Amino acid sequence: MSLEKDNAELEVDNNTDASNSQAEKSVVIKSLFFKFLERAGYQGIAFIVQLVLAKILGPKQYGIITLLTVFISISQVFVQSGLNTALIQRKDVKENDYSSIFHISLFIAVVLYIVLFFTAPFVAAFYDMPQLKNLLRVLALVLIPGAFNSIQNAKVAREMRFKELMYCTIGSVIISGTVGIVMALCGCGVWALVGQQLSSRISVCILLLLIVKWRPKRIIEWDRVKLLFSFGWKLMVSALIDVIYRELQNLVIGKKYTKEELGYCNRGKQFPEIIINNINGSIQGVMLPALSKHNGDNSKIKSMMRRSIVTSSFLIFPVCMGIAVVASPMIHLLLGDEWMPCVPFLQAYCFVYAFWPVHTANLQAINAQGRSDMFLKLEFIKKSYGIIILLITVFKFHTPLAIVLGQCCSTLLSCFVNASPNRKLLNYGYKEQMTDILPSLGIATVMGALVYSITLLHMKDIPTLLIQIPLGVITYVGLAKLFKLECFDYILNMVKKILGKNSISNATLKEIFSARLNKILKRGKRK
């Protein structure tokens, strides 16, 4: 009798675990769906806005704003990195923690703004561009709303409220895009780009304030701040090293070469960056909070991480390959002859961004396990050989393209460096990771070769693209079905589930119609 009872209880527990697992999977898929819509909407509108602004302003204006963004990006690390991630990663976060971290972040933002305000004349003198002084002083104001926004994003990510974030992000990019275009048409020049960035950060804060309903309290719990800082400071230093390394490239190009060349480099980077951030950012934005919930369960983390790498690689490899092979007719059609020198930069950056799924999945898994010490160690290793490669390309070669090609080499090396810890932590090493991404990389390469062959016909831009794009999609999907790639079936099933849950069946429609018809008939009889 006792054995039967134990078996019955065990069966109930198993059913409960299965039910909880299914419910959690449903939440992750739903969050991923809305995160993807948020990124797709934002990046799609931003892409159109950038095209319009590029047509109006030209390469030199983009080169100037790129120089300013270097200093803002470095400052934002102190405001938005480390403590923000700690709020997402830790399991025992309390409501007062958000307010405590907000006040610390706001204080840091104000201090950094004061520093940038008084150092702006020195920046202008270094680049021999007096106009940079006032531009930097105004653009640096983004740090203030950035402190608020970092806490809002942490709360949204932790609570998986990506639907609300989607509305706010898309709303902000419409507002800021309108501001930027109107200012550009009014002849404001580079100030249009400053206005766009500033209005973007302010508007997303206001919209999130209306929807998320989070308000900071007048409280700082120093014990909790110390606890979160013990994890977050390593991530902050890691992010600082990463940003300084990335922006060092812009500083070197801006100082050694012309502002136009920096504009070409920046524009070539933005095309693949916008699209890849949409796909990879959607998956990874959901993965950190999802992985963090299973801290301690290595088999579960490995399974989720592997799914992330396989799925994002399947989506990103063909996109990067496609953009690279259609770069020339695409840039000529969208931006004109003035921007054609950005084509080789664009193609090089496609290679860099193609491997982002491998980097980010490995790093998110390390973060989710609370190993920020290992994360920091990896940054030191990667940036050490990255700076060596940068110095070689700067002094050995005399073209900014060589600097970007050096970054391609650094990216390839970083794939192995980032995967190294998870070989021990999760038993998910180089060989297994390469095995997971090679099928997608292989069919993407075949697709790219076939699509590129169309350019040999030397047709005009529009006919070339009208043939290349459908040919690429059909080839990639056809090869995925032919070789029966598991990730292709997984994505299709996920889309069907999402559409199924968000649609109303015919039977439900009949029930609704019948109920309403009965109500109308009853009212008619009463009358």
N, C-alpha and C positions, 0 to 999 in steps of 0.2 A: 504493500500500500504506500509505504514511504518512498519507494523507488519510483512508483508511478507519479507520485506527487512531485518529486524532484525533476522527473522528466518533463512533466507538464509545465513546471515553473521555468525550466531551462528553455523549453520551446517558446514560452511567452517572452522571455528575455531576448531570445534570438530574433523573434518577430519584431520586438520593440527596437532592437539595434538596427535591423534591416530597414524598418520604417523611418528611423531617425536619419540613417545614412541616405535614404532616398530623398527625404525632405531637405537635407543639407545640400545634396547634389542639385535639387531643383532650385534652391536659393542661389547657389553659385552660378548655375546656367542662366537664371533670370537676371542676376546682377551683371553677368558677362554680356548679356543681350543689351541691357540698357547702357552699360559702359561703352559698348561698341557703337550704339546709336549716338551717344554723347560725343565720342571721339570723331565719328564719321561726320556728324552734323557740324561740329566745330571746325574740323580740318577742312571739310568741303567748302564751307563759307569762307574760312580764312584763306584758302587757296585762291578762290575767286577774287577776294579783296586784294591779295598780294599781286595777282596778275594785273589788276586795274592800277594799283599804285606803282608797279614797276613800269607800266606803259607811260604813266604821267611823269614820274620822277627821274628814272634813269639810274645807272650803276653807281655814280659818285655819291648820291644821297644815301644809297643802301650801304656803301662803304663807310660813311660817316656814322650812321646809326649802329653799325656793327662794332665800331670802336667803342662807342658809349656803352653798348650792351655788355662788353667785357667787364667793366667795373660794376655794373648792376648785378650781373650774374654771380660774381664773386661775393658781393655783399648779401645777396639773397640766400646763400648757403647758410650764413649765420642765423638768418631769420627763419628759414623754412625747412632746413635739413636737420637730421639728428633727433631732436626732441619730438618733432612731428611724427617721424617713423616709430619712435618709442611708444607714442600714444596708440598707434595702430597695432604694434607687435605684442605688447604686454597683455596678459590675460586679466590682470587685476586692476585695470584702470578705473578710477573713480570719477564721479562727475566734477568734483572740485579740481581734479588734475588738469582739465581743459582750461579752466580759468587761471590756474597757477602758471601753466606754460604760456598762455596768451600774454600775461603781464610781462613775463621774462622776454618773450619774443618782441613785444612792442617796445620795450626799453632798448633792446639791442638795435631795433630798426631805427629808432630816433637817434641813437648815438652814431650809427653808421651814416645816417643822412647828414648829420653835422660834419662828420669827417669828410664825406664826399663834397659837401658844400664848400668847405675851405680848401680842399685839394684840387678843386675844379680848375683854378687858374694854372696850376702846375701841369695838369694833364693837357690843357690847351697849348701851353708853351712847349711841352715835349713833342707834340705833333705839329707845332707851328700853325695852329688853326684856332684863332681867337674865339670863333663862334662856338667852340666846344664847351666853353665855360658855362654859359647860360643854359645850353642844351643839357649838360650833365646835371646841373642844379635842379632843373625842372623834372627830368626823367627819373632822377633818384627818388622822387616822391612816391614812386610805386612801392617802395619798401614799407611804407606805413600801412596801407591796406593789405599788403602782402602778409603782414604779421597776423591780421585777423583771418585772412583767407586760408592760411596754413592750418589753423585750428579747425576751421569749418570743413576743410577737406579731410582732415583726420577723423572727424566725427562721422562724416558721410561714409568714408571707407570702412570704418569700424562697424557701423550699423548697416552696411551694404545698401545704402539708400542712393543708389546710382541713378534711379529714375528722376529724383529731384535735381541731382547734379546735372543731368542731361538738359533739363529745361533752363537752368541758370547759365550753363556754359554756352549753349546755343544763343540764348538771349544776349549775353555779354558780347559775343563776337559780332552779332548783328549791329549792336549799338556802337561798338568801337570801330567796326568796319565803316559804318556810315560817317562817323566823326572823321576818320582818316581820309576817306575819299573826298568829303566836302572840303576839308582843309587843303588837300592837294589841289583840287580844282580852283580854290581861291588863291592859289599861288603861294602857299605857306612853305613849300619845299620840304626840307627834312623835318620841320616842325610838325608836319602831318603825321609822320611816323611816331614822333614823340606823343602827340595827342592820341593816336590810336592805342599805343601801349598803356598809357596812363588811364584812359577811359575804360579799357578792357579790364584792368585790375579793380578799379573802383566799382564798375557796374556788376561784376560777378559777386563782389562782396555784398552789395546792396540786395541783389536778387536772392542770394543764399540766406541773407538775414531775414528776408520775408518768408522763405519756404522752410528752412531748417529750424527756425525758431530758437536758435541757441544764443544766449546772452552771457557775456562774462560777468562773474561775480567779483566783488571787491575782496578777494582772498588770495593769499599765496601760502601754500603749505610747503615749507622748505624741505621737510623730510621727504615728501613725495617728489619734489623737484630733483633732489639729490639722487633718489632711486632711479628716476627716469633718465637723468643726466649720465648716470653710471653706464647705461647702455647707449644712450644717444650721442655722447661726445665722440665716440669712435666713428660712428656713421657721419657725423658732421665733419670731422677731419678727413675722412675718406672722400666725402663729397667735395670738400674744399680742394683737395689734391686733384681730383678729377676735373673740376671746373677750371682751376688755374692751368692745368695741362691743356685742356681743350681751348681755352681762350688765349693761351700763350701763342697758339698758331695764328690767331687773328691779330694779336699785337705785333708779331714779327712781320706778317704780310703787310699790315697797315703802315709799319715804320719803314720797312725795306723797299716795298713796292708802292704802286700808286693806289689811290682810293678806289679807282675804277676796277683794278684787279682784285681788290678785296671784295668789292661788290659782286664781281663775277663768281668768286669763290663762295661767297655767302648765298647767292642765288642758286648756284649749282647744288649746294648742300640742302637748301630748303625744299626743293622739289621732292627728293626721296624721303627727307625727314618728316614732312607733313604726312605723307601717305603711310610710312612705316610706323610712325608714332601712333597713328590711328589703330592699326591692327595690333602691334606689339603692346602699345600702351593700354589698350582695352583689356588684354589678357593679363598682363602683369599687374595692372591696377586692382584687379579682383583677386589675383593669386596671393599677394602678401597677407591680407587679412584672412583668406581661406586657409593658407598653409599654417599661419600662426596658431590657428585653433587646434592644430594637430601636433603642436610642439611636443616632442617626446615619442611620437609614433613614426619611426623612420620609414617603415614600409608604406604608410599612407602618404607621407611627404614625397617619397620617391615616385609613387604612382601618379600623384598630381603633377609633380614637376615634369615627369616624362611626357604626360599628356600635353602639358603646356609647350614643351619643346617641339614635339611632333606636329601639333596642330598649328602653332604659329609659324613654324618653318614651311609647312605646306602652303600657307597663305602668303608668306613674305618672299620666298625665293622666286616665284614667278613674277611677282610685282616688281621686284628689283631688277630681275633680268629683262622684263618687258620695258621698263622705263629706260634702262641703259641702251637697248637696241633701237628704240624709237626716239631717242633724245634729240637728234639733229632736226628731223621734220617737226617734232613737237615744239621745240624752242623757237624755231623759225616761224611757225604758224602763230604761236601764242604771244611771243614777245617781240619778234622781228629781228632784223639784222643786227641791231645795236647790242643784243644780248647773246649772240652766237658764241662768243668766246667762253661762255659758261658751260658749254656742252661737255668738254673733257672733265671738268670738275664734277659735273652731275654724274657722269658715268663712274668716276672713281668713288664717289660717295655712295653710289648704289651698292658697290662691293662692301663698303664699310657697314652699311645698315643691314645688309642681307644676313649678317651673323649676329644681329642683336638678340634674336630669340635664345640663342645658346648662352650669350653673356647674361642676360637679365634673369633667365630661369635659374641658372646656377647661383647667381647673387641673391635672388629672392629667397631661395631655399636656405642659404646660409643665414640670411637675416631672420627668417621665420624660426630658426633653431636658436636664436639669441646669440649667435657667434659673431658679434660685431668686431671682436678682436681679430678674428680671421679675415673679416671683410677689409679691415684697415691694413692688415699685412699684405693682402693681395694688391691693394692700391699702391703701396710703396713699390712692390715688385714691378707692376705694370708700368707705372710712371717712370721708373728708373730706366728701363730699356726704351720707353717711349721718348723720353727727353734725348737720349743718345741718338735715336733715329732722327729726331727733329733737328738736332745740331748737325748731323751728317748731311741731311738734305738742304739745310740752309747754307752751309759753307762750301759744300762740294758741288751743288747745282745752283743755277741762277734763274730759277723759275718757281713761282708759287705752286704750280702743279706738282712739282717734285715733293713739296711738303705734304700735300694731300696723298700722294702715292706712298709716301713713307708711313702715313697713318693707316693705309691698307695693310702694310706688312705688320704693323703693331696690332691691328685688329685680329689678324690671323693667329699671332702668338698668344693673344689674350684669351682666345677660345680654350686653349689648353691650360692656361694658368687659372682661369675661373673654374674650370671643371675639376681641377686637382683636389680641392678639399672634399668634394662630394664623392670622390672615389672611396674615401675612408668613412665619411659621415653616413652616406646613404648606399654605399656599394654600387654607385652609378658612375663608372669611369669613362675615360676617353673613347674606348672601343665601342661601348654600348651606346654612347651619345652619338658618335659618328654613324653607327649603324642605323640609328633612328632618323637622322636627317638626310642621309645619302639618297634614298629613293626620291624624295622631293627635289633635291638638288640635281639629280640626274635627269629627271624628266623636264625640269625647268631649263636646263642647259640645251637639251634637244629642241625644246620650244623656242629658245632664244636664237639658235642657229637658223631655224626655219623662218622665223619672223625677220631676222636680219637680211636674209637672202632677197626679200622684197625690195630693199633699198637699192639693190643692184640693177633694178629695172629703170631707175632714174626718172620716176614719175614726179608729179607735183605733190606738195605736202598733204593736201586733204585726201586724194585718192590713196596715197601710200598708207596713211594712218587708218583709213577706212578698211583697208585690206589687212594691215598688220594686227590691229587690235582684235577683231573677231577670229582671225587665224590663230593668234596666240591663245585665246580663251578655249577655242575648240580643241586645239592640239593638246593643251595641258590637261583639260578635263578628260579628253579621250584617252590619253596615256594613263591617267590615274585610274580610269575604269578598266582599261586593258590589263594593267598590271595589278589590279585589285588592291590598291593602297588602302589600308585600314583607316587611315586618318580621313580620307575622302568620304567613306561611308559614315564615319563618326560625325563629321560636320553636317552631312545631309540629315542624319537622324536627329541631331541637336536642333537644326533649323525646323524640322517637322514638329518636334516636341514644342518648341517655342510658339510656332504658328498655330499648332493645335490647341495650346492652352490659352491663346489670346484670341481665338476665333469662336464663333457661335455655331454649333452644329445645326443641321436642317431640322432635326427633331426638336431642339430647343426653340428654334424659330417658330415651328408649328405650335408648340405649347403656348408660347407668348401670344401668337396671333389668335389662337382659340380662346385663351383667357380674356383677351381684350374684346373679342367679338361677343362673348357671353355677357360681359359687362354692358356693352352697348345694347344688346337685346333686352337685358333686364331693365335697363333705364327706359327703353321704349315701351315695355309692358306697363311700367309704373305710370308713365304719362298717359 
